[in-house]
Amino acid sequence: MKLVKGVKTFMRVLTVTLNPALDRELILPNFTINSLHRLRNPSDSVMTPGGKGINVSMILDSMGISNVAMGILAGYVGRIVEEELRRLHPDITLNFVYTDGETRENITVIDPMNDTITEINSPGPLVSERELEIFYRRYLMTLPRVEMVVISGSAPPGVDEGYCLKLVGAAKSKGKVVFMESIGPFFDRVLQEDCPQVVRADLRREKRVLGHELKELQDYVELAKEIRRLGAKAVVLSYKIVSDVVATEEGVWKFTIKDHVEVSHLLGTGDAFVAGMVYAVLKGLSYYEVLKYGMAAAIAEIRHLRKSELSIEDMERELQSFDIERIE
Amino acid sequence: MKVRDVIIRDISAVFEDETVENFVIMCAKQLRSGLPVVDEDMVVIGFISESDIINATVPSYFSLLQSTSFLPDTHQLVSRFARIKDRKVSEFMSTPPITVREDDSLMHAADLLIRRRMKSIPVVDSYGRLVGFVTRMQILRGAMEKRWEV
């Protein structure tokens, strides 16, 4: 596979966001609870389309990688998500199915003075069996036209564990490379029954995957090896903010960023990691190199306060910005 | 200007065996006036609009009358819609589909929209597969923005 910069073929990547969101980021220095805060500038309040798969789509688009974003939206908020996505990234092809209710809003308060991020995420609308069938048929129709599939984020109410398994299975059976980033029971089930080729656990809120309680470095290493045994070609587990434990068939490594990391700059780094890996797989690199590109993209994202657009140059500039320690 | 300058890259569509009710729900939720009808390979095989459904729910003799305002409302619209809501989209869609390509001129798309009394036209690739659509307003916006550039 050859990736030509600046040349967009139609839809190389399909991203699936079952539970998109309208992300509202507020920058509030010295944020405290139980008090009144006033925003100083309009630019301190930003509303953007969100949900992990959509974030990956936006970063891929900014890298010049054509992609189609699929997901389930709802109501007025859903239409804002769609309109904003279309306005900000007109080259992303959209294929959303609508359900009743309202798409969720994710509110993030960034405090650059105290270096904190406070997030409030809602669960999302209830999706009916009928809408899931409508979505699945459109997903099957889109699959033959892409090279790889990214399934990212949480599942809204109404989506059972078997549904994600069905999405992964359909993509793999058509020979697509599947990336998955998530957490929870449905994620565990997918890993156990039909493991995607590239796996990143979303460990922001929960540090338990496949029954492993993640506390010490060795816990992360054992989990990475287990996911690899289940069939993953590349595994990523974020470890203590500044590091990632990564694994391929060749070994297990710890990547650690060399610079000091502002916690308030971590927004969107997981999605950038996935986008960087997608770029590298499209480029035909080895899975070890794929992981390095993912880390570089995440570091490039850290350089920005908000989740933002990344160029290939931004990412490649960071390829030397982290230490690599071989663990096994 | 070309169609690619104003295309909305959205491949929302219905399948020919889906129901009229499903089509109406999709249009209502996505604020669309019509949708391309595609096969399993995403090839556009027809187009269905709100007009097609309204036409099917209004008695055919209405077209012979100069005005229907004097007729009492006997809930024919509701009962006729109830009769067709579970029927397939393929029974009401327009075929063959009117489509444009990304490298077609915007003038050509504008002409088709007016001549065929459509509000949007599907945009297809060289295999006839759906890649997006253009609307009347997108064409106007495109023309307006280009004017400022000039």
Interface residues (C-beta under 8 A of the other chain):
Chain A: F10 V68 R79 R86 P90 D91 I92 T93 L94 N95 F96 Y98 I134 R137 R138 L140 M141 T142 P144 R145
Chain B: I8 R9 D10 I11 S12 A13 F15 E18 N22 M26 K29 Q30 L31 V38 E40 D41 M42 D125 R129 V131 G132
